[in-house]
């Protein structure tokens, strides 16, 4: 009966994986995943769990980030906007992979009590049981107030969901963090991603040796552009520039989700020094670690995006198209920064974070 219990557990894990952790929904699958599962040094149950996780992701997730990105690249009909196959999507495959990275960054566990998870590159749906157990443990730690940051030794996946790297999703890392602090962290990340996207930083560039201010606070000394973005998967390394702009677009897209950021209504003004319309200013950055994940997820569904595209201008696609144009025209960082500062302008720099209306019930 033990194998039967394990089987039921794996089915539960694979279903919850598809529903639990993602921001604006996406479908974390790429052209290498299936091949990796086929040759992965796993027990039969481990391979079965990964296969079920891939199935659950396919069945229960909606590729909203991919949809937004395809719209930015000018998809012409609803089917092509939902396409995630690299041969069918409007956006380049490396951009789609980059957009997925923020929610599903690859990581390696140097030491863990889960012996089958040590020394492997983990990202969904590969080693999905390792991913899920770690995620749930990180969620519990965060709810108890434990700090998941660079000094804690937590992997990037946990830090980006519950800790000091929540700015990858345009969110605050603590309820006490001010809007100005979160905005500044977003701009640190934006500068790093933009300079990679413009070819200033190469695959072998050490993150902490770049000229990005304060970047040393968030990344380990041995982390390079290659290991950060493409650990264990060389598929898009030759197109790292497109991958990086995708990762930046994810952050910008998340900033238009109501469960990430509370934005005011646009005022009909233009960004300073440009003819680009300014999005609604940010009233409050929210903190995922203090939110109810189910309430959070409701605002990241496809219908929430469709509603915003009808009601808001400039909306998430409009802003993405401006950034795509700048990327295509090889705009330097000061030019991109001027626009991004406008996109992330806050109403009150001293406003502190919190769960917003997505408060988690007490433990």
N, C-alpha and C positions, 0 to 999 in steps of 0.2 A: 504493500500500500504506500510505501514511501515514495516510489517513483510517481504514483498517481497524485499524491499531494504536491510533489514538485511540479508536475505537469499543470495542475490547477494554478499553482503560484505563478508559473511562467506566463500563463494566459492572462492572469490579472495584471502582472507587471507590464506585459506588452501592450495591453489596452490603456493602462494608466500612463504609460510613457507618451502615448500619442496625445494625451489630454492635459498633462500636468504643468509643463514648465515653459511653454513657448510664449513669446510676446505676440505682436501681430502674427497670426498663425503662419506657419511655413511647413514645408515638407522636407525634412532633413535626409535626403537621399541623393547620391550622386553616382556617376558611372563606375566608380571603383568599389562601392559597397558590396554588391552582389559577389564580385570576384573574391573580395576579402573573406566574406563569410564562407565561401566554398573551400578555401585553403586554410582557414583559421585553425590554430592549434587548440581546439576546444573539444570538450566532451560532447557526446551526442545531444545531451540536454542543453548545453550551452549554445550549440548551433541552432537547436530548435527554438530557444528563447529569442535569439537574434532574428531568426526567420519570422517568428510571430511578431516581434517588434516592428519589423519592416512591413508586415501585413497590416498591423494596427495603425501605423503611421499613414499608410496608403488609404485605409478605410475611414479613419476618424479625424484626420487633419485636413485643413483647407490651405492651399498655398497662397495666402494673402500677401505676404512679402513679395513672393514671386509675381503675383498679379500686379501689384503696384509697380514693381520694377519693369515688367513688360509694358505697362501703360506708359511709363516714362520713356521707354524706347519705341513707343508709337505702335503698339499692337492694334490691329484693325478690327478684330471681332472678339466676342467673349471667349470663344474656345482658345484662340491663340494667346489671349491675355492670361489664361489659366495654365498654359503649357509650361511644364517643368523639364521636359526632355530637352537636353542641350541642342538637339537637332531641330527642335520645333519652336523653342522660345524666341521671342523677339529680341530680348536682351542677350548679350554674349554669355556663353556657358560660365566663364570665369566670374562675370558680374553676379550671376545667379548664385554661384558657389560662395562668393563673398557676402552676399546678402544673408545667406544661411549661417555664416560663420558665427555671428554674435550670439546666437542662441545655442549653437552646437560646436563650440571651439574644441579642437582635439587636445587631449592632455594625456599625460603618462603618470601613473602612480609608482613612485620609487619604492615605497613600502606601504603595506596594508595587510590587515588580517585576512582579506579576501585573496588567497594565494594565487588563484587563477587570473587575477586582475593586475598583478605586478608586472611592470616592464612592458606593458602593451599600450599601443596608442588607442585611446578610447574615444569614440564619438558615435552618436546614434546613426544607424541601428546596430553597430558593431560593439560587442561586449556590453550589450544593453542592460544585462542584469547588474553588472558592475556600475554602470552609469546611474541606474535607477536607485540602487542602494545608497550610493554616495550622495545623490541628490536629496533623498529623503533625510539622510543623516544631517546634511548641511542645512536643510530647512528647519529641522528640530533645533540645531545649534543656534541658528539665527533667531528663532522665536524665543530662545532662552537668553538672548542678549549677547551671545558670544560674537566676537569680532572676527570676521573672515576677511583678512587682508594679506598683504605681501608677507608680513612678519609671522603670520599664523601658519604659513606653509600650505594653506588651502589651494587647491587647483583652480585654474582660471574659470572653469565652468561654475564652481560654487561662488567664487568671488563676483562673477558677473551677474549672478542671479540674486545673491543674498548679501554681498559684501561691498568692498571698496571699488569694484569695477562696474557697479550698476550704471555708471555713466555711459557704458557701451549701449545701454537701452534708454538713454536720456532720462535716467532716474537718479534719485539721491541715495546715498549709502547709509543714511541714518535719519531718523525723524528730526534730529537737532540740526541737520545740515541746512545752511542758508541757500537761497536761490542763486546768489552770486557764486558760492562755492561750487555748486553743481554745474552751473554754466561754465565756469572756468575749467572744470574737469572735462566737460564735453569738448571744449575748444582745444585742450591738450590732445585728446584723442583725435579730434578732427585734423589737427596739424600733422600728427604722425601719419594718419591714413592718407591725407592729401599729398604729402611729400613722397610717400611710397607710390601713390597713384601717378604722380608726375615724374617718377623715375629718379628722384633725388636720392632715395635710399634703396639699396639693392637687396637681394635675398640674403646676402651674408652680412649685412649691416647689423651691428649690435644695437638693440633698441636704446640701451642706456648711454650709448656713445653718440646718439643723435643730438642735434641742437634744440630739441623740443624741450621747453622749460618744464621742470618738475616731473618729467617722465620717469625718472629713477625711482620715484615713490611707488610705482605701480608694476614694474617689470623686473624680473630677475636679471642679474648681470650676464648670464650666459644666453639669454633669449635673443634670437636674431629675427629679422623679418620672416625668414623661411620657417623657423620653428614655431613662431607665433601663429602664423596664418595657415601653414600647410604641413604641419607635423604629421608624418606617417602617410601623406598623400601627395605625390609629386604631380598630380594631374594638371594643375593650373599654375605651376611655378613659372612657366614661360610667359604667362599672362598675369603676373602678380599685380601689375598696375590696374588692370580691370578688376581683379579680385579685391584690391584695397578700396577702390571707389564703391564697390558693392557693400563692403563692410561699413563704410561711412554712411551710405544711403540707408542702411538698416537703422542706424542711430537717428538719423533725421526722420525716417518714417515713424519710428517709435515715438518721437516727440509730438506726433499728431494723434496718438492714441490717448483717449480720455483717462485710461487707467495708469498712464505713465506721466502725463503732464496735463495740468489744468491751464488751458489757453483761453484768453479773452477773445471776443469777437474782433476780427480785423477792422481797422478804423478807416480803410480806404486810402491810407498813406503809402508813400514809396520808401524803400530803403534808402538811407542817406547816400548821396552821390551816385545813385543809379536810377533807372526807370522801372526797376522790379517792384511790384506791389509787396508790401510787408505783410507777413502772416500775423495772426493775432498774437499779442505779446503774452509771455508766460506769467501766469499768476502764481503757480506753485509747481515744483517738481515733486513727484510722489516717490514713496519708498516701498518696493515690492516686499521686502522682508516683514513688513507689518500689515500686509494686505491678505485678504482671503483670495486664494489662487483661483477659485471658481468665479468669484465676482470680477476679479481682474481679467480673466479670460473672456468674459462676455463682451468687453469693449475692444477685444482684439480679433473678433470674428469678422468674416467677410461682409456681413450686413452693416456693421459699424462703419467700415470703410466706404461702402456704397452710399450710406447716408451722408457721410462727410463730403464726398465728392459732389453730391447734389446741393449741399447747404453752405459750403465754405469756399471762399475764393480770396486769396490763393490757397489751394489745398495741398495735400501731400504730393500729388502728382505734379502740380505746377512748380513747387519748390524743387522737386527732383529733376525736372526738366531744365531748370536754371543751372543746377549743379552739373548735370550731364553736358550742357553747352559749354560751361567753363572747363570741364574735364577735356572735352573734345578740342577746345581751343587752347589747351595747355596753359590755362591761367595760373599764375604763380600763387603762392600761399597768401601773401598780403591781399591780393584781389579776392581770393576765395574767403579769407577771414572776414573781410568787410561785409560780405553777404551773409555769412554764417552768424556773425554777431547780430545781424538784423533778425535772422530767423530765430535765434535763441535769446532775443532781448527780453528782459524780465521787467515786470512792473515795479516790483519792490525787492531790492537786493537782499533785504534782511528777512524776507518771508521764509519761514522754516518749512521743512518737508513734513510728511506724514502719510497715512494711508489714503487720504481723501475720503471718498464715500465708499471705499472698498475695504473697510475695517475688518480685520480678522477677529473672529470670536476668541475670547480668552481661552488659554489652555486648560 
